[in-house]
Amino acid sequence: MAMLDAMRFGGLDERHHMVVRRIFFAQDIQTLWYARSDIMTVLAEQVGETQAKETLGHLSRLFDGLLPEARAHRRSRQPR
């Protein structure tokens, strides 16, 4: 739901319906994880990269403990 909420900002859900569909119909957690890049692109165009990264950071934390170990480890090494 948080990903869809992020896309509702400024009517992005209406202008980028394919991203919304990808999120809504995701079959697994990995699909949602990779949809973050689409959200980042759309948000960066609308609100700028800094705000988009902040929003993506909040979304990424929702995946803590849900991803395979290799992805979770790789994320934890990235600076915040």
N, C-alpha and C positions, 0 to 999 in steps of 0.2 A: 504494500500500500504506500509506503514511503517513496518508492520510486515513481509511482503514478502521481503522487502529490507533488513531487518535484517537477514533473512534466506539466502540471496544471498552471504553474506560474506564468502569468502573462499570456495565457491561452496557448501555450506551447503544445498542449495535448491535441488541440484542433489543427494546428499547422503541421504537426509532425506525427500524424496518426500511425504511421508505420512503426515508429519507435514505441508508441503506446501499445500497439498490437503485439509487438515482440515481448514486451514486459508482461502484458496481461495473459498471453497464451504460453508463457514460458513453461516448459515441462519439468525443469529441474533447476537446482540452485546455480549450477555452472552457467546456464543460459542467462540467468539474471545477473550473475557476476560480470559476464562479458557485455551485457547491455549497458553497463555503466559507461563504457566508452561512447556510446551513442548519446547518452544523457549529457555527458561532459561536453560533447561537440555542440549539442543544441543549446545548453545553458551558456556556454562560453560566447556563443553568438548573441545571446539575449542580454546577459548581465555582466559579461566579461570573464576572463579566465580566473581571476582571483576568487570571485564569488562562486564560480562554478566548481573550482577545486575545493572550496570549503564545503559546499553542498555534497560533493562526491565523497569527501572525507567522512561526513556524517553517514552517508549511505553505506560506505565501505565497512564501517564499524558494525553495521547490522549483520555482516557476514561472519563475524568472529566466531570461530568454533564450528562453522558449517561447511567450510571448504576442505578439500583434501589437504593433507599436511604440507605438501610441497608448495602450494599456493599461499597458504597461511604463513609459512616460514619466509617466503620471498617478500611478502608484504611487510612483515615485521621488521625487516632490515632497511626498508625505505625510510628516509628522513621525513618527519612530519612538519 
